[in-house]
Amino acid sequence: ALASIMPRVSVGKPAPDFTATAVMDGKLKEISLSAYTGANHWVALVFFPKAWSFVCPTEIRAYSERLEEFLYSRSCAVVFASTDTELCLRAWNHTNEMEGGLGGVHVPLMSDSNHKISRDYGVLLEDEGVAERALFIIDPKGNIRNITISDADVGRSVDETLRIIDALAFKDEFGEGCPVNWKKGDAGLKMAEQTRVDGPIEMKKSWSEWARPKLQRAWSGQSQRSIGSGTLKTMGHFKSLSETPPSPLYSPTSSAFGIMEKNMEAAMANHSIGLAT
């Protein structure tokens, strides 16, 4: 199935506003995103594929049973939305569970029969005319803070939705991050301390300025002394490291070093090369 050709909305961006008819406690009511955010509410906008299905009613009943945890503990409205008509949704809600209905849930069931809301949020499957199983958490400022899109046959978790809302509210209040498996009551991460920059990297302007001290130490034997009194196996016999004569190639006074130094400095002048300390 092909999703909507419209670009998907993204986290941190304003959520597309909507106004539509919803089934609320058996009645048809007009609801809008701006009405919820205007009342300083979070919104969990929950798209589901279709009424009279199998996975969808299990989700809707579970969220409805815990609606107080959203509304009263977190000031978060929960709105379920599908591309079914409002009359279809009302009939589904009025039908008892034994006959495939919802049996009277309390969460709003919003009709997106013209597909505008699903398309605006980028979750409309155009060739099927249904929405993906998508969840958008919207903050009181009207910005999208979390997006979850699931396989059509895999239901979502009420506990995880509540945890994410708690984490986002915690970040907004205290300015701290929430580590893995964070839950309400846990400590946060002080992000400013974690991202402090100690300063820029120091760069040498000359290759010889960087290399000469190191080669001088090697020539003077400091590098050998720092290794210790180990042994080196050469040409079938062992010879003490202190007996191994330094190569003239690495001598700061050798002609080979002078040529190497001039070549590197020329390359740096031509290509603006810098070496880190």
C-alpha positions as CSV (number, residue, x, y, z in Angstrom):
1,A,0.0,0.0,0.0
2,L,1.2,3.5,-0.8
3,A,1.2,6.1,1.9
4,S,0.0,9.6,1.1
5,I,2.2,11.5,-1.4
6,M,2.1,14.5,0.9
7,P,5.2,14.9,3.0
8,R,5.0,13.5,6.5
9,V,4.9,15.9,9.4
10,S,7.9,15.8,11.7
11,V,8.7,16.0,15.4
12,G,9.2,19.5,16.7
13,K,7.0,21.0,14.0
14,P,3.5,22.4,14.4
15,A,0.8,19.8,14.2
16,P,-1.8,20.4,11.4
17,D,-5.0,21.7,12.9
18,F,-8.2,19.8,12.4
19,T,-11.9,20.2,13.0
20,A,-14.2,17.2,12.5
21,T,-17.2,15.4,13.9
22,A,-16.6,12.8,16.6
23,V,-18.6,10.3,18.5
24,M,-18.5,11.2,22.2
25,D,-20.5,9.1,24.7
26,G,-23.0,8.2,22.0
27,K,-23.4,11.7,20.7
28,L,-22.0,13.5,17.7
29,K,-19.7,16.5,18.6
30,E,-17.5,18.8,16.8
31,I,-13.9,18.7,18.1
32,S,-10.7,20.5,17.0
33,L,-7.0,20.4,17.9
34,S,-7.0,24.1,18.6
35,A,-9.7,23.7,21.2
36,Y,-7.6,21.2,23.1
37,T,-4.4,23.1,22.9
38,G,-6.2,26.3,23.7
39,A,-7.2,24.7,27.0
40,N,-3.5,23.8,27.6
41,H,-4.0,20.1,27.0
42,W,-1.7,17.6,25.5
43,V,-3.2,15.5,22.8
44,A,-2.7,11.8,21.9
45,L,-4.0,11.6,18.3
46,V,-4.4,7.9,17.6
47,F,-5.1,6.9,14.0
48,F,-6.5,3.4,13.4
49,P,-7.3,1.7,10.0
50,K,-11.0,0.9,10.2
51,A,-14.0,0.1,12.4
52,W,-15.5,-3.4,12.8
53,S,-12.0,-4.9,12.7
54,F,-10.0,-7.0,15.1
55,V,-6.9,-5.2,16.6
56,C,-8.5,-1.7,16.7
57,P,-11.2,-2.4,19.3
58,T,-8.7,-3.9,21.7
59,E,-6.7,-0.7,21.5
60,I,-9.7,1.6,21.8
61,R,-11.1,-0.2,24.8
62,A,-7.7,-0.3,26.6
63,Y,-7.2,3.5,26.2
64,S,-10.8,4.2,27.2
65,E,-10.5,2.2,30.4
66,R,-7.5,4.3,31.4
67,L,-8.8,7.6,30.2
68,E,-8.6,9.2,33.6
69,E,-4.9,8.6,33.7
70,F,-4.6,10.7,30.6
71,L,-7.2,13.4,31.4
72,Y,-6.8,14.0,35.1
73,S,-3.2,13.0,35.8
74,R,-1.6,14.4,32.7
75,S,-4.1,16.9,31.1
76,C,-3.9,14.9,28.0
77,A,-6.9,14.3,25.6
78,V,-7.0,11.0,23.7
79,V,-8.6,11.2,20.2
80,F,-9.0,8.1,18.0
81,A,-9.5,8.8,14.3
82,S,-10.3,6.7,11.2
83,T,-11.6,7.3,7.7
84,D,-15.0,5.8,8.6
85,T,-18.1,8.0,8.7
86,E,-19.4,9.3,12.0
87,L,-22.5,7.2,11.6
88,C,-20.5,4.1,11.1
89,L,-18.4,4.9,14.2
90,R,-21.5,5.6,16.3
91,A,-23.1,2.3,15.3
92,W,-19.9,0.5,16.1
93,N,-19.7,2.1,19.5
94,H,-23.3,1.3,20.3
95,T,-23.0,-2.4,19.4
96,N,-22.0,-4.7,22.2
97,E,-18.7,-6.6,22.2
98,M,-20.2,-10.0,21.6
99,E,-21.5,-8.7,18.2
100,G,-18.2,-7.1,17.2
101,G,-18.8,-3.6,18.6
102,L,-17.1,-1.5,21.1
103,G,-19.8,-1.7,23.7
104,G,-19.8,2.0,24.6
105,V,-16.3,3.6,25.0
106,H,-15.7,7.1,26.3
107,V,-12.8,8.2,24.1
108,P,-13.8,10.4,21.1
109,L,-14.0,8.5,17.8
110,M,-13.3,11.1,15.1
111,S,-14.4,10.7,11.6
112,D,-12.0,11.6,8.8
113,S,-14.3,10.4,6.0
114,N,-12.9,13.0,3.5
115,H,-9.4,11.8,4.3
116,K,-8.1,15.4,4.9
117,I,-6.7,14.8,8.4
118,S,-5.0,11.5,7.5
119,R,-3.5,13.2,4.4
120,D,-2.4,16.2,6.4
121,Y,-0.6,14.0,8.8
122,G,1.0,11.9,6.1
123,V,-0.6,8.6,7.2
124,L,-3.2,8.0,4.5
125,L,-2.9,4.8,2.5
126,E,-4.2,6.3,-0.8
127,D,-4.9,3.0,-2.6
128,E,-6.8,1.6,0.4
129,G,-8.5,4.8,1.6
130,V,-7.5,4.0,5.3
131,A,-5.1,5.5,7.8
132,E,-2.0,3.8,9.0
133,R,-1.8,2.7,12.7
134,A,-0.1,5.9,13.8
135,L,0.1,7.8,17.0
136,F,1.0,11.5,17.4
137,I,1.7,13.1,20.7
138,I,1.1,16.9,20.5
139,D,2.1,19.3,23.3
140,P,-0.1,22.2,24.6
141,K,1.8,24.6,22.2
142,G,0.5,22.6,19.3
143,N,3.8,21.0,18.4
144,I,4.3,17.3,17.5
145,R,6.6,15.7,20.1
146,N,6.5,12.0,19.2
147,I,5.4,9.9,16.3
148,T,4.8,6.2,16.3
149,I,3.7,4.2,13.2
150,S,3.0,0.5,13.7
151,D,2.3,-2.5,11.6
152,A,-1.4,-2.6,10.8
153,D,-1.8,-5.9,12.8
154,V,0.2,-4.9,15.9
155,G,-1.5,-2.9,18.6
156,R,0.1,-0.1,20.7
157,S,0.8,0.1,24.4
158,V,-1.1,2.3,26.8
159,D,1.8,2.2,29.3
160,E,4.3,3.3,26.7
161,T,2.1,6.2,25.6
162,L,1.8,7.4,29.2
163,R,5.5,7.0,29.7
164,I,6.4,9.1,26.7
165,I,4.0,11.9,27.8
166,D,5.5,11.8,31.3
167,A,9.0,12.0,29.8
168,L,8.2,14.9,27.5
169,A,6.5,16.8,30.3
170,F,9.5,16.2,32.6
171,K,11.8,17.5,30.0
172,D,9.7,20.7,29.5
173,E,9.5,21.3,33.2
174,F,13.1,20.6,34.3
175,G,15.1,20.9,31.1
176,E,16.6,17.4,31.6
177,G,16.9,14.4,29.3
178,C,15.3,11.0,30.0
179,P,17.5,7.9,29.6
180,V,16.4,4.5,28.4
181,N,13.4,3.0,30.2
182,W,12.9,6.3,32.1
183,K,9.6,6.4,34.0
184,K,7.9,9.0,36.2
185,G,9.8,9.5,39.4
186,D,13.2,8.6,37.9
187,A,16.1,11.1,37.8
188,G,16.9,12.9,34.5
189,L,20.1,13.7,32.7
190,K,21.5,17.3,32.9
191,M,22.1,17.8,29.2
192,A,24.0,21.0,29.5
193,E,26.8,19.2,31.5
194,Q,26.8,16.3,29.1
195,T,27.4,18.5,26.0
196,R,29.9,21.0,27.4
197,V,32.7,21.8,25.0
198,D,36.1,22.2,26.7
199,G,37.6,24.1,23.8
200,P,38.8,23.9,20.2
201,I,41.5,21.5,19.1
202,E,45.0,23.0,18.9
203,M,46.6,23.0,15.4
204,K,50.2,23.3,14.5
205,K,51.0,25.5,11.5
206,S,54.2,23.8,10.6
207,W,54.9,20.1,10.0
208,S,58.5,20.5,11.3
209,E,57.1,22.2,14.5
210,W,55.0,19.1,15.1
211,A,57.5,16.4,14.0
212,R,60.9,17.8,15.2
213,P,60.4,17.4,19.0
214,K,59.2,13.8,18.5
215,L,62.2,12.9,16.3
216,Q,64.6,14.7,18.6
217,R,63.3,12.5,21.5
218,A,63.7,9.4,19.3
219,W,67.3,10.5,18.3
220,S,68.3,11.2,21.9
221,G,67.2,7.8,23.1
222,Q,64.3,9.0,25.2
223,S,61.9,6.8,23.4
224,Q,64.1,3.7,23.9
225,R,64.5,4.4,27.6
226,S,60.8,4.8,28.0
227,I,60.4,1.3,26.6
228,G,62.7,-0.2,29.2
229,S,65.4,-2.8,28.9
230,G,63.6,-5.2,26.6
231,T,65.3,-7.1,23.8
232,L,64.9,-7.0,20.0
233,K,65.2,-10.1,17.8
234,T,67.2,-9.3,14.6
235,M,68.9,-11.6,12.1
236,G,68.6,-14.7,14.2
237,H,70.0,-13.3,17.5
238,F,68.9,-11.1,20.3
239,K,70.4,-7.6,20.8
240,S,69.8,-5.2,23.6
241,L,67.6,-2.2,22.6
242,S,70.3,0.1,23.9
243,E,72.8,-1.4,21.5
244,T,70.7,-0.7,18.5
245,P,72.1,2.3,16.7
246,P,69.5,4.9,15.7
247,S,68.8,5.2,12.0
248,P,70.2,8.4,10.3
249,L,66.9,8.7,8.5
250,Y,65.3,10.0,11.7
251,S,68.2,12.2,12.7
252,P,67.1,15.9,12.8
253,T,70.5,16.7,11.4
254,S,70.5,14.2,8.6
255,S,70.1,15.3,5.0
256,A,67.1,12.9,4.7
257,F,65.3,14.7,7.4
258,G,65.9,18.0,5.9
259,I,64.5,16.9,2.5
260,M,61.5,15.4,4.2
261,E,60.9,18.5,6.2
262,K,61.0,20.8,3.2
263,N,58.7,18.6,1.1
264,M,56.1,18.5,3.9
265,E,56.2,22.2,4.5
266,A,55.8,22.8,0.8
267,A,52.8,20.5,0.7
268,M,51.2,22.3,3.7
269,A,51.7,25.7,2.0
270,N,50.0,24.5,-1.2
271,H,47.1,22.6,0.5
272,S,46.7,24.4,3.9
273,I,47.2,21.2,5.8
274,G,47.2,21.3,9.6
275,L,48.2,18.7,12.0
276,A,46.6,18.1,15.4
277,T,48.8,17.9,18.5
